[in-house]
Amino acid sequence: MAKRIKNEEQYETLRDKGYSQEKAARIANTENSGEKGGKAEKYEERSKEDLYEQAKKVGIEGRSKMSKEELIKALRNN
């Protein structure tokens, strides 16, 4: 059975930008996918645990060994 994409428009946009099917699907299936932000705390104001959980949601590898600063950098470059 094929996986269902929560936000097809965002998925297609990401695929057009060159993202892999897996990464585009992972991003398009996150909670609040495609919504405009602006209300989230800055990464620097969040706890390392919160940053780790966010990194886990988006599939950043090696996150368990990263410092808070490394998690921030990885999340920004994801």
mmCIF file of the N, C-alpha and C atoms, coordinates in Angstrom:
data_MODEL
# 
_entry.id   MODEL 
# 
loop_
_atom_site.group_PDB 
_atom_site.id 
_atom_site.type_symbol 
_atom_site.label_atom_id 
_atom_site.label_alt_id 
_atom_site.label_comp_id 
_atom_site.label_asym_id 
_atom_site.label_entity_id 
_atom_site.label_seq_id 
_atom_site.pdbx_PDB_ins_code 
_atom_site.Cartn_x 
_atom_site.Cartn_y 
_atom_site.Cartn_z 
_atom_site.occupancy 
_atom_site.B_iso_or_equiv 
_atom_site.pdbx_formal_charge 
_atom_site.auth_seq_id 
_atom_site.auth_comp_id 
_atom_site.auth_asym_id 
_atom_site.auth_atom_id 
_atom_site.pdbx_PDB_model_num 
ATOM 1   N N  . MET A 1 1  ? 0.841  -1.191 0.000  1.00 0.00 ? 1  MET A N  1 
ATOM 2   C CA . MET A 1 1  ? 0.000  0.000  0.000  1.00 0.00 ? 1  MET A CA 1 
ATOM 3   C C  . MET A 1 1  ? 0.886  1.254  0.000  1.00 0.00 ? 1  MET A C  1 
ATOM 4   N N  . ALA A 1 2  ? 0.607  2.182  -0.852 1.00 0.00 ? 2  ALA A N  1 
ATOM 5   C CA . ALA A 1 2  ? 1.379  3.422  -0.955 1.00 0.00 ? 2  ALA A CA 1 
ATOM 6   C C  . ALA A 1 2  ? 1.079  4.333  0.233  1.00 0.00 ? 2  ALA A C  1 
ATOM 7   N N  . LYS A 1 3  ? 2.113  5.053  0.666  1.00 0.00 ? 3  LYS A N  1 
ATOM 8   C CA . LYS A 1 3  ? 1.924  5.989  1.768  1.00 0.00 ? 3  LYS A CA 1 
ATOM 9   C C  . LYS A 1 3  ? 1.161  7.208  1.270  1.00 0.00 ? 3  LYS A C  1 
ATOM 10  N N  . ARG A 1 4  ? 0.356  7.769  2.139  1.00 0.00 ? 4  ARG A N  1 
ATOM 11  C CA . ARG A 1 4  ? -0.414 8.949  1.809  1.00 0.00 ? 4  ARG A CA 1 
ATOM 12  C C  . ARG A 1 4  ? 0.381  10.183 2.199  1.00 0.00 ? 4  ARG A C  1 
ATOM 13  N N  . ILE A 1 5  ? 0.430  11.155 1.324  1.00 0.00 ? 5  ILE A N  1 
ATOM 14  C CA . ILE A 1 5  ? 1.128  12.415 1.572  1.00 0.00 ? 5  ILE A CA 1 
ATOM 15  C C  . ILE A 1 5  ? 0.095  13.418 2.097  1.00 0.00 ? 5  ILE A C  1 
ATOM 16  N N  . LYS A 1 6  ? 0.374  14.011 3.266  1.00 0.00 ? 6  LYS A N  1 
ATOM 17  C CA . LYS A 1 6  ? -0.571 14.959 3.868  1.00 0.00 ? 6  LYS A CA 1 
ATOM 18  C C  . LYS A 1 6  ? -0.660 16.266 3.082  1.00 0.00 ? 6  LYS A C  1 
ATOM 19  N N  . ASN A 1 7  ? 0.472  16.721 2.572  1.00 0.00 ? 7  ASN A N  1 
ATOM 20  C CA . ASN A 1 7  ? 0.495  18.001 1.865  1.00 0.00 ? 7  ASN A CA 1 
ATOM 21  C C  . ASN A 1 7  ? 1.114  17.775 0.479  1.00 0.00 ? 7  ASN A C  1 
ATOM 22  N N  . GLU A 1 8  ? 0.268  17.371 -0.475 1.00 0.00 ? 8  GLU A N  1 
ATOM 23  C CA . GLU A 1 8  ? 0.724  17.034 -1.824 1.00 0.00 ? 8  GLU A CA 1 
ATOM 24  C C  . GLU A 1 8  ? 1.421  18.205 -2.517 1.00 0.00 ? 8  GLU A C  1 
ATOM 25  N N  . GLU A 1 9  ? 0.882  19.405 -2.336 1.00 0.00 ? 9  GLU A N  1 
ATOM 26  C CA . GLU A 1 9  ? 1.457  20.586 -2.994 1.00 0.00 ? 9  GLU A CA 1 
ATOM 27  C C  . GLU A 1 9  ? 2.887  20.823 -2.509 1.00 0.00 ? 9  GLU A C  1 
ATOM 28  N N  . GLN A 1 10 ? 3.084  20.751 -1.203 1.00 0.00 ? 10 GLN A N  1 
ATOM 29  C CA . GLN A 1 10 ? 4.416  20.944 -0.653 1.00 0.00 ? 10 GLN A CA 1 
ATOM 30  C C  . GLN A 1 10 ? 5.343  19.818 -1.119 1.00 0.00 ? 10 GLN A C  1 
ATOM 31  N N  . TYR A 1 11 ? 4.843  18.596 -1.137 1.00 0.00 ? 11 TYR A N  1 
ATOM 32  C CA . TYR A 1 11 ? 5.628  17.451 -1.598 1.00 0.00 ? 11 TYR A CA 1 
ATOM 33  C C  . TYR A 1 11 ? 6.124  17.688 -3.028 1.00 0.00 ? 11 TYR A C  1 
ATOM 34  N N  . GLU A 1 12 ? 5.232  18.083 -3.914 1.00 0.00 ? 12 GLU A N  1 
ATOM 35  C CA . GLU A 1 12 ? 5.608  18.313 -5.319 1.00 0.00 ? 12 GLU A CA 1 
ATOM 36  C C  . GLU A 1 12 ? 6.608  19.461 -5.447 1.00 0.00 ? 12 GLU A C  1 
ATOM 37  N N  . THR A 1 13 ? 6.422  20.506 -4.658 1.00 0.00 ? 13 THR A N  1 
ATOM 38  C CA . THR A 1 13 ? 7.365  21.634 -4.677 1.00 0.00 ? 13 THR A CA 1 
ATOM 39  C C  . THR A 1 13 ? 8.749  21.177 -4.251 1.00 0.00 ? 13 THR A C  1 
ATOM 40  N N  . LEU A 1 14 ? 8.812  20.378 -3.193 1.00 0.00 ? 14 LEU A N  1 
ATOM 41  C CA . LEU A 1 14 ? 10.095 19.878 -2.717 1.00 0.00 ? 14 LEU A CA 1 
ATOM 42  C C  . LEU A 1 14 ? 10.751 18.956 -3.743 1.00 0.00 ? 14 LEU A C  1 
ATOM 43  N N  . ARG A 1 15 ? 9.963  18.118 -4.392 1.00 0.00 ? 15 ARG A N  1 
ATOM 44  C CA . ARG A 1 15 ? 10.492 17.225 -5.422 1.00 0.00 ? 15 ARG A CA 1 
ATOM 45  C C  . ARG A 1 15 ? 11.048 18.045 -6.590 1.00 0.00 ? 15 ARG A C  1 
ATOM 46  N N  . ASP A 1 16 ? 10.334 19.120 -6.962 1.00 0.00 ? 16 ASP A N  1 
ATOM 47  C CA . ASP A 1 16 ? 10.801 20.000 -8.039 1.00 0.00 ? 16 ASP A CA 1 
ATOM 48  C C  . ASP A 1 16 ? 12.122 20.670 -7.682 1.00 0.00 ? 16 ASP A C  1 
ATOM 49  N N  . LYS A 1 17 ? 12.344 20.888 -6.382 1.00 0.00 ? 17 LYS A N  1 
ATOM 50  C CA . LYS A 1 17 ? 13.587 21.514 -5.912 1.00 0.00 ? 17 LYS A CA 1 
ATOM 51  C C  . LYS A 1 17 ? 14.724 20.506 -5.804 1.00 0.00 ? 17 LYS A C  1 
ATOM 52  N N  . GLY A 1 18 ? 14.428 19.232 -6.067 1.00 0.00 ? 18 GLY A N  1 
ATOM 53  C CA . GLY A 1 18 ? 15.473 18.221 -6.062 1.00 0.00 ? 18 GLY A CA 1 
ATOM 54  C C  . GLY A 1 18 ? 15.537 17.351 -4.820 1.00 0.00 ? 18 GLY A C  1 
ATOM 55  N N  . TYR A 1 19 ? 14.591 17.499 -3.907 1.00 0.00 ? 19 TYR A N  1 
ATOM 56  C CA . TYR A 1 19 ? 14.574 16.656 -2.723 1.00 0.00 ? 19 TYR A CA 1 
ATOM 57  C C  . TYR A 1 19 ? 14.241 15.224 -3.122 1.00 0.00 ? 19 TYR A C  1 
ATOM 58  N N  . SER A 1 20 ? 14.795 14.255 -2.384 1.00 0.00 ? 20 SER A N  1 
ATOM 59  C CA . SER A 1 20 ? 14.466 12.857 -2.645 1.00 0.00 ? 20 SER A CA 1 
ATOM 60  C C  . SER A 1 20 ? 13.004 12.613 -2.285 1.00 0.00 ? 20 SER A C  1 
ATOM 61  N N  . GLN A 1 21 ? 12.443 11.531 -2.798 1.00 0.00 ? 21 GLN A N  1 
ATOM 62  C CA . GLN A 1 21 ? 11.049 11.187 -2.483 1.00 0.00 ? 21 GLN A CA 1 
ATOM 63  C C  . GLN A 1 21 ? 10.878 11.032 -0.976 1.00 0.00 ? 21 GLN A C  1 
ATOM 64  N N  . GLU A 1 22 ? 11.835 10.353 -0.345 1.00 0.00 ? 22 GLU A N  1 
ATOM 65  C CA . GLU A 1 22 ? 11.746 10.098 1.094  1.00 0.00 ? 22 GLU A CA 1 
ATOM 66  C C  . GLU A 1 22 ? 11.766 11.399 1.902  1.00 0.00 ? 22 GLU A C  1 
ATOM 67  N N  . LYS A 1 23 ? 12.710 12.266 1.586  1.00 0.00 ? 23 LYS A N  1 
ATOM 68  C CA . LYS A 1 23 ? 12.833 13.517 2.343  1.00 0.00 ? 23 LYS A CA 1 
ATOM 69  C C  . LYS A 1 23 ? 11.633 14.426 2.093  1.00 0.00 ? 23 LYS A C  1 
ATOM 70  N N  . ALA A 1 24 ? 11.195 14.516 0.844  1.00 0.00 ? 24 ALA A N  1 
ATOM 71  C CA . ALA A 1 24 ? 10.028 15.349 0.525  1.00 0.00 ? 24 ALA A CA 1 
ATOM 72  C C  . ALA A 1 24 ? 8.787  14.831 1.253  1.00 0.00 ? 24 ALA A C  1 
ATOM 73  N N  . ALA A 1 25 ? 8.618  13.515 1.282  1.00 0.00 ? 25 ALA A N  1 
ATOM 74  C CA . ALA A 1 25 ? 7.461  12.928 1.969  1.00 0.00 ? 25 ALA A CA 1 
ATOM 75  C C  . ALA A 1 25 ? 7.535  13.173 3.462  1.00 0.00 ? 25 ALA A C  1 
ATOM 76  N N  . ARG A 1 26 ? 8.727  13.023 4.030  1.00 0.00 ? 26 ARG A N  1 
ATOM 77  C CA . ARG A 1 26 ? 8.905  13.234 5.473  1.00 0.00 ? 26 ARG A CA 1 
ATOM 78  C C  . ARG A 1 26 ? 8.543  14.675 5.854  1.00 0.00 ? 26 ARG A C  1 
ATOM 79  N N  . ILE A 1 27 ? 8.992  15.629 5.063  1.00 0.00 ? 27 ILE A N  1 
ATOM 80  C CA . ILE A 1 27 ? 8.697  17.035 5.348  1.00 0.00 ? 27 ILE A CA 1 
ATOM 81  C C  . ILE A 1 27 ? 7.215  17.331 5.134  1.00 0.00 ? 27 ILE A C  1 
ATOM 82  N N  . ALA A 1 28 ? 6.660  16.854 4.022  1.00 0.00 ? 28 ALA A N  1 
ATOM 83  C CA . ALA A 1 28 ? 5.259  17.128 3.695  1.00 0.00 ? 28 ALA A CA 1 
ATOM 84  C C  . ALA A 1 28 ? 4.296  16.441 4.656  1.00 0.00 ? 28 ALA A C  1 
ATOM 85  N N  . ASN A 1 29 ? 4.770  15.435 5.384  1.00 0.00 ? 29 ASN A N  1 
ATOM 86  C CA . ASN A 1 29 ? 3.911  14.730 6.331  1.00 0.00 ? 29 ASN A CA 1 
ATOM 87  C C  . ASN A 1 29 ? 4.068  15.195 7.772  1.00 0.00 ? 29 ASN A C  1 
ATOM 88  N N  . THR A 1 30 ? 4.921  16.186 8.014  1.00 0.00 ? 30 THR A N  1 
ATOM 89  C CA . THR A 1 30 ? 5.065  16.678 9.376  1.00 0.00 ? 30 THR A CA 1 
ATOM 90  C C  . THR A 1 30 ? 3.822  17.469 9.772  1.00 0.00 ? 30 THR A C  1 
ATOM 91  N N  . GLU A 1 31 ? 3.609  17.529 11.069 1.00 0.00 ? 31 GLU A N  1 
ATOM 92  C CA . GLU A 1 31 ? 2.453  18.274 11.578 1.00 0.00 ? 31 GLU A CA 1 
ATOM 93  C C  . GLU A 1 31 ? 2.570  19.736 11.155 1.00 0.00 ? 31 GLU A C  1 
ATOM 94  N N  . ASN A 1 32 ? 1.470  20.337 10.785 1.00 0.00 ? 32 ASN A N  1 
ATOM 95  C CA . ASN A 1 32 ? 1.420  21.742 10.340 1.00 0.00 ? 32 ASN A CA 1 
ATOM 96  C C  . ASN A 1 32 ? 2.230  21.981 9.069  1.00 0.00 ? 32 ASN A C  1 
ATOM 97  N N  . SER A 1 33 ? 2.397  20.952 8.278  1.00 0.00 ? 33 SER A N  1 
ATOM 98  C CA . SER A 1 33 ? 3.169  21.047 7.050  1.00 0.00 ? 33 SER A CA 1 
ATOM 99  C C  . SER A 1 33 ? 2.610  22.130 6.138  1.00 0.00 ? 33 SER A C  1 
ATOM 100 N N  . GLY A 1 34 ? 3.479  22.988 5.662  1.00 0.00 ? 34 GLY A N  1 
ATOM 101 C CA . GLY A 1 34 ? 3.091  24.007 4.700  1.00 0.00 ? 34 GLY A CA 1 
ATOM 102 C C  . GLY A 1 34 ? 2.499  25.269 5.299  1.00 0.00 ? 34 GLY A C  1 
ATOM 103 N N  . GLU A 1 35 ? 2.274  25.264 6.607  1.00 0.00 ? 35 GLU A N  1 
ATOM 104 C CA . GLU A 1 35 ? 1.718  26.470 7.227  1.00 0.00 ? 35 GLU A CA 1 
ATOM 105 C C  . GLU A 1 35 ? 2.824  27.483 7.447  1.00 0.00 ? 35 GLU A C  1 
ATOM 106 N N  . LYS A 1 36 ? 2.481  28.737 7.353  1.00 0.00 ? 36 LYS A N  1 
ATOM 107 C CA . LYS A 1 36 ? 3.447  29.789 7.610  1.00 0.00 ? 36 LYS A CA 1 
ATOM 108 C C  . LYS A 1 36 ? 3.699  29.855 9.107  1.00 0.00 ? 36 LYS A C  1 
ATOM 109 N N  . GLY A 1 37 ? 4.939  30.034 9.459  1.00 0.00 ? 37 GLY A N  1 
ATOM 110 C CA . GLY A 1 37 ? 5.335  30.032 10.871 1.00 0.00 ? 37 GLY A CA 1 
ATOM 111 C C  . GLY A 1 37 ? 5.373  31.423 11.451 1.00 0.00 ? 37 GLY A C  1 
ATOM 112 N N  . GLY A 1 38 ? 6.405  31.661 12.230 1.00 0.00 ? 38 GLY A N  1 
ATOM 113 C CA . GLY A 1 38 ? 6.562  32.961 12.846 1.00 0.00 ? 38 GLY A CA 1 
ATOM 114 C C  . GLY A 1 38 ? 6.262  32.960 14.331 1.00 0.00 ? 38 GLY A C  1 
ATOM 115 N N  . LYS A 1 39 ? 5.646  31.899 14.822 1.00 0.00 ? 39 LYS A N  1 
ATOM 116 C CA . LYS A 1 39 ? 5.292  31.854 16.230 1.00 0.00 ? 39 LYS A CA 1 
ATOM 117 C C  . LYS A 1 39 ? 6.222  30.961 17.040 1.00 0.00 ? 39 LYS A C  1 
ATOM 118 N N  . ALA A 1 40 ? 7.050  30.189 16.367 1.00 0.00 ? 40 ALA A N  1 
ATOM 119 C CA . ALA A 1 40 ? 7.951  29.278 17.056 1.00 0.00 ? 40 ALA A CA 1 
ATOM 120 C C  . ALA A 1 40 ? 9.088  30.053 17.708 1.00 0.00 ? 40 ALA A C  1 
ATOM 121 N N  . GLU A 1 41 ? 9.574  29.487 18.813 1.00 0.00 ? 41 GLU A N  1 
ATOM 122 C CA . GLU A 1 41 ? 10.719 30.089 19.482 1.00 0.00 ? 41 GLU A CA 1 
ATOM 123 C C  . GLU A 1 41 ? 11.945 29.970 18.592 1.00 0.00 ? 41 GLU A C  1 
ATOM 124 N N  . LYS A 1 42 ? 12.859 30.884 18.740 1.00 0.00 ? 42 LYS A N  1 
ATOM 125 C CA . LYS A 1 42 ? 14.126 30.785 18.026 1.00 0.00 ? 42 LYS A CA 1 
ATOM 126 C C  . LYS A 1 42 ? 14.843 29.546 18.540 1.00 0.00 ? 42 LYS A C  1 
ATOM 127 N N  . TYR A 1 43 ? 15.595 28.904 17.664 1.00 0.00 ? 43 TYR A N  1 
ATOM 128 C CA . TYR A 1 43 ? 16.308 27.696 18.071 1.00 0.00 ? 43 TYR A CA 1 
ATOM 129 C C  . TYR A 1 43 ? 17.168 27.932 19.313 1.00 0.00 ? 43 TYR A C  1 
ATOM 130 N N  . GLU A 1 44 ? 17.820 29.078 19.372 1.00 0.00 ? 44 GLU A N  1 
ATOM 131 C CA . GLU A 1 44 ? 18.705 29.366 20.503 1.00 0.00 ? 44 GLU A CA 1 
ATOM 132 C C  . GLU A 1 44 ? 17.954 29.419 21.836 1.00 0.00 ? 44 GLU A C  1 
ATOM 133 N N  . GLU A 1 45 ? 16.653 29.691 21.790 1.00 0.00 ? 45 GLU A N  1 
ATOM 134 C CA . GLU A 1 45 ? 15.847 29.792 23.012 1.00 0.00 ? 45 GLU A CA 1 
ATOM 135 C C  . GLU A 1 45 ? 15.232 28.453 23.414 1.00 0.00 ? 45 GLU A C  1 
ATOM 136 N N  . ARG A 1 46 ? 15.382 27.454 22.576 1.00 0.00 ? 46 ARG A N  1 
ATOM 137 C CA . ARG A 1 46 ? 14.805 26.137 22.853 1.00 0.00 ? 46 ARG A CA 1 
ATOM 138 C C  . ARG A 1 46 ? 15.816 25.249 23.559 1.00 0.00 ? 46 ARG A C  1 
ATOM 139 N N  . SER A 1 47 ? 15.324 24.259 24.280 1.00 0.00 ? 47 SER A N  1 
ATOM 140 C CA . SER A 1 47 ? 16.211 23.341 24.980 1.00 0.00 ? 47 SER A CA 1 
ATOM 141 C C  . SER A 1 47 ? 16.846 22.371 23.995 1.00 0.00 ? 47 SER A C  1 
ATOM 142 N N  . LYS A 1 48 ? 17.958 21.776 24.404 1.00 0.00 ? 48 LYS A N  1 
ATOM 143 C CA . LYS A 1 48 ? 18.621 20.790 23.566 1.00 0.00 ? 48 LYS A CA 1 
ATOM 144 C C  . LYS A 1 48 ? 17.675 19.616 23.312 1.00 0.00 ? 48 LYS A C  1 
ATOM 145 N N  . GLU A 1 49 ? 16.900 19.239 24.310 1.00 0.00 ? 49 GLU A N  1 
ATOM 146 C CA . GLU A 1 49 ? 15.944 18.136 24.158 1.00 0.00 ? 49 GLU A CA 1 
ATOM 147 C C  . GLU A 1 49 ? 14.904 18.461 23.082 1.00 0.00 ? 49 GLU A C  1 
ATOM 148 N N  . ASP A 1 50 ? 14.385 19.694 23.086 1.00 0.00 ? 50 ASP A N  1 
ATOM 149 C CA . ASP A 1 50 ? 13.421 20.108 22.058 1.00 0.00 ? 50 ASP A CA 1 
ATOM 150 C C  . ASP A 1 50 ? 14.050 20.069 20.667 1.00 0.00 ? 50 ASP A C  1 
ATOM 151 N N  . LEU A 1 51 ? 15.279 20.541 20.573 1.00 0.00 ? 51 LEU A N  1 
ATOM 152 C CA . LEU A 1 51 ? 15.982 20.539 19.287 1.00 0.00 ? 51 LEU A CA 1 
ATOM 153 C C  . LEU A 1 51 ? 16.215 19.111 18.812 1.00 0.00 ? 51 LEU A C  1 
ATOM 154 N N  . TYR A 1 52 ? 16.564 18.226 19.753 1.00 0.00 ? 52 TYR A N  1 
ATOM 155 C CA . TYR A 1 52 ? 16.771 16.820 19.412 1.00 0.00 ? 52 TYR A CA 1 
ATOM 156 C C  . TYR A 1 52 ? 15.484 16.216 18.858 1.00 0.00 ? 52 TYR A C  1 
ATOM 157 N N  . GLU A 1 53 ? 14.356 16.494 19.509 1.00 0.00 ? 53 GLU A N  1 
ATOM 158 C CA . GLU A 1 53 ? 13.073 15.950 19.047 1.00 0.00 ? 53 GLU A CA 1 
ATOM 159 C C  . GLU A 1 53 ? 12.713 16.471 17.658 1.00 0.00 ? 53 GLU A C  1 
ATOM 160 N N  . GLN A 1 54 ? 12.995 17.745 17.402 1.00 0.00 ? 54 GLN A N  1 
ATOM 161 C CA . GLN A 1 54 ? 12.739 18.308 16.075 1.00 0.00 ? 54 GLN A CA 1 
ATOM 162 C C  . GLN A 1 54 ? 13.638 17.640 15.035 1.00 0.00 ? 54 GLN A C  1 
ATOM 163 N N  . ALA A 1 55 ? 14.901 17.438 15.393 1.00 0.00 ? 55 ALA A N  1 
ATOM 164 C CA . ALA A 1 55 ? 15.837 16.772 14.490 1.00 0.00 ? 55 ALA A CA 1 
ATOM 165 C C  . ALA A 1 55 ? 15.377 15.340 14.210 1.00 0.00 ? 55 ALA A C  1 
ATOM 166 N N  . LYS A 1 56 ? 14.838 14.704 15.208 1.00 0.00 ? 56 LYS A N  1 
ATOM 167 C CA . LYS A 1 56 ? 14.317 13.337 15.045 1.00 0.00 ? 56 LYS A CA 1 
ATOM 168 C C  . LYS A 1 56 ? 13.142 13.328 14.077 1.00 0.00 ? 56 LYS A C  1 
ATOM 169 N N  . LYS A 1 57 ? 12.245 14.314 14.208 1.00 0.00 ? 57 LYS A N  1 
ATOM 170 C CA . LYS A 1 57 ? 11.072 14.401 13.324 1.00 0.00 ? 57 LYS A CA 1 
ATOM 171 C C  . LYS A 1 57 ? 11.459 14.543 11.865 1.00 0.00 ? 57 LYS A C  1 
ATOM 172 N N  . VAL A 1 58 ? 12.519 15.290 11.595 1.00 0.00 ? 58 VAL A N  1 
ATOM 173 C CA . VAL A 1 58 ? 12.905 15.526 10.202 1.00 0.00 ? 58 VAL A CA 1 
ATOM 174 C C  . VAL A 1 58 ? 13.988 14.567 9.722  1.00 0.00 ? 58 VAL A C  1 
ATOM 175 N N  . GLY A 1 59 ? 14.398 13.647 10.593 1.00 0.00 ? 59 GLY A N  1 
ATOM 176 C CA . GLY A 1 59 ? 15.302 12.588 10.170 1.00 0.00 ? 59 GLY A CA 1 
ATOM 177 C C  . GLY A 1 59 ? 16.766 12.960 10.055 1.00 0.00 ? 59 GLY A C  1 
ATOM 178 N N  . ILE A 1 60 ? 17.244 13.850 10.912 1.00 0.00 ? 60 ILE A N  1 
ATOM 179 C CA . ILE A 1 60 ? 18.661 14.221 10.880 1.00 0.00 ? 60 ILE A CA 1 
ATOM 180 C C  . ILE A 1 60 ? 19.472 13.095 11.515 1.00 0.00 ? 60 ILE A C  1 
ATOM 181 N N  . GLU A 1 61 ? 20.412 12.564 10.754 1.00 0.00 ? 61 GLU A N  1 
ATOM 182 C CA . GLU A 1 61 ? 21.251 11.477 11.243 1.00 0.00 ? 61 GLU A CA 1 
ATOM 183 C C  . GLU A 1 61 ? 22.363 12.007 12.128 1.00 0.00 ? 61 GLU A C  1 
ATOM 184 N N  . GLY A 1 62 ? 22.751 11.205 13.127 1.00 0.00 ? 62 GLY A N  1 
ATOM 185 C CA . GLY A 1 62 ? 23.836 11.579 14.035 1.00 0.00 ? 62 GLY A CA 1 
ATOM 186 C C  . GLY A 1 62 ? 23.418 12.548 15.117 1.00 0.00 ? 62 GLY A C  1 
ATOM 187 N N  . ARG A 1 63 ? 22.132 12.792 15.250 1.00 0.00 ? 63 ARG A N  1 
ATOM 188 C CA . ARG A 1 63 ? 21.632 13.799 16.196 1.00 0.00 ? 63 ARG A CA 1 
ATOM 189 C C  . ARG A 1 63 ? 21.961 13.487 17.648 1.00 0.00 ? 63 ARG A C  1 
ATOM 190 N N  . SER A 1 64 ? 22.052 12.210 17.998 1.00 0.00 ? 64 SER A N  1 
ATOM 191 C CA . SER A 1 64 ? 22.282 11.842 19.402 1.00 0.00 ? 64 SER A CA 1 
ATOM 192 C C  . SER A 1 64 ? 23.656 12.276 19.897 1.00 0.00 ? 64 SER A C  1 
ATOM 193 N N  . LYS A 1 65 ? 24.590 12.479 18.974 1.00 0.00 ? 65 LYS A N  1 
ATOM 194 C CA . LYS A 1 65 ? 25.940 12.876 19.362 1.00 0.00 ? 65 LYS A CA 1 
ATOM 195 C C  . LYS A 1 65 ? 26.196 14.364 19.175 1.00 0.00 ? 65 LYS A C  1 
ATOM 196 N N  . MET A 1 66 ? 25.170 15.102 18.753 1.00 0.00 ? 66 MET A N  1 
ATOM 197 C CA . MET A 1 66 ? 25.347 16.529 18.465 1.00 0.00 ? 66 MET A CA 1 
ATOM 198 C C  . MET A 1 66 ? 25.153 17.395 19.705 1.00 0.00 ? 66 MET A C  1 
ATOM 199 N N  . SER A 1 67 ? 25.912 18.484 19.744 1.00 0.00 ? 67 SER A N  1 
ATOM 200 C CA . SER A 1 67 ? 25.707 19.502 20.779 1.00 0.00 ? 67 SER A CA 1 
ATOM 201 C C  . SER A 1 67 ? 24.498 20.341 20.382 1.00 0.00 ? 67 SER A C  1 
ATOM 202 N N  . LYS A 1 68 ? 24.079 21.203 21.269 1.00 0.00 ? 68 LYS A N  1 
ATOM 203 C CA . LYS A 1 68 ? 22.949 22.088 20.968 1.00 0.00 ? 68 LYS A CA 1 
ATOM 204 C C  . LYS A 1 68 ? 23.259 22.934 19.734 1.00 0.00 ? 68 LYS A C  1 
ATOM 205 N N  . GLU A 1 69 ? 24.456 23.462 19.659 1.00 0.00 ? 69 GLU A N  1 
ATOM 206 C CA . GLU A 1 69 ? 24.844 24.300 18.526 1.00 0.00 ? 69 GLU A CA 1 
ATOM 207 C C  . GLU A 1 69 ? 24.856 23.504 17.223 1.00 0.00 ? 69 GLU A C  1 
ATOM 208 N N  . GLU A 1 70 ? 25.312 22.248 17.294 1.00 0.00 ? 70 GLU A N  1 
ATOM 209 C CA . GLU A 1 70 ? 25.329 21.406 16.104 1.00 0.00 ? 70 GLU A CA 1 
ATOM 210 C C  . GLU A 1 70 ? 23.910 21.053 15.652 1.00 0.00 ? 70 GLU A C  1 
ATOM 211 N N  . LEU A 1 71 ? 23.014 20.821 16.621 1.00 0.00 ? 71 LEU A N  1 
ATOM 212 C CA . LEU A 1 71 ? 21.615 20.545 16.284 1.00 0.00 ? 71 LEU A CA 1 
ATOM 213 C C  . LEU A 1 71 ? 20.993 21.746 15.578 1.00 0.00 ? 71 LEU A C  1 
ATOM 214 N N  . ILE A 1 72 ? 21.258 22.943 16.093 1.00 0.00 ? 72 ILE A N  1 
ATOM 215 C CA . ILE A 1 72 ? 20.728 24.171 15.478 1.00 0.00 ? 72 ILE A CA 1 
ATOM 216 C C  . ILE A 1 72 ? 21.221 24.289 14.036 1.00 0.00 ? 72 ILE A C  1 
ATOM 217 N N  . LYS A 1 73 ? 22.508 24.090 13.836 1.00 0.00 ? 73 LYS A N  1 
ATOM 218 C CA . LYS A 1 73 ? 23.080 24.188 12.492 1.00 0.00 ? 73 LYS A CA 1 
ATOM 219 C C  . LYS A 1 73 ? 22.458 23.144 11.556 1.00 0.00 ? 73 LYS A C  1 
ATOM 220 N N  . ALA A 1 74 ? 22.314 21.915 12.044 1.00 0.00 ? 74 ALA A N  1 
ATOM 221 C CA . ALA A 1 74 ? 21.739 20.846 11.228 1.00 0.00 ? 74 ALA A CA 1 
ATOM 222 C C  . ALA A 1 74 ? 20.278 21.146 10.874 1.00 0.00 ? 74 ALA A C  1 
ATOM 223 N N  . LEU A 1 75 ? 19.520 21.652 11.827 1.00 0.00 ? 75 LEU A N  1 
ATOM 224 C CA . LEU A 1 75 ? 18.116 21.980 11.566 1.00 0.00 ? 75 LEU A CA 1 
ATOM 225 C C  . LEU A 1 75 ? 18.001 23.120 10.560 1.00 0.00 ? 75 LEU A C  1 
ATOM 226 N N  . ARG A 1 76 ? 18.849 24.083 10.654 1.00 0.00 ? 76 ARG A N  1 
ATOM 227 C CA . ARG A 1 76 ? 18.803 25.211 9.714  1.00 0.00 ? 76 ARG A CA 1 
ATOM 228 C C  . ARG A 1 76 ? 19.217 24.807 8.310  1.00 0.00 ? 76 ARG A C  1 
ATOM 229 N N  . ASN A 1 77 ? 20.069 23.807 8.194  1.00 0.00 ? 77 ASN A N  1 
ATOM 230 C CA . ASN A 1 77 ? 20.559 23.370 6.883  1.00 0.00 ? 77 ASN A CA 1 
ATOM 231 C C  . ASN A 1 77 ? 19.749 22.226 6.315  1.00 0.00 ? 77 ASN A C  1 
ATOM 232 N N  . ASN A 1 78 ? 18.742 21.792 7.033  1.00 0.00 ? 78 ASN A N  1 
ATOM 233 C CA . ASN A 1 78 ? 17.937 20.648 6.575  1.00 0.00 ? 78 ASN A CA 1 
ATOM 234 C C  . ASN A 1 78 ? 16.945 21.061 5.528  1.00 0.00 ? 78 ASN A C  1 
# 
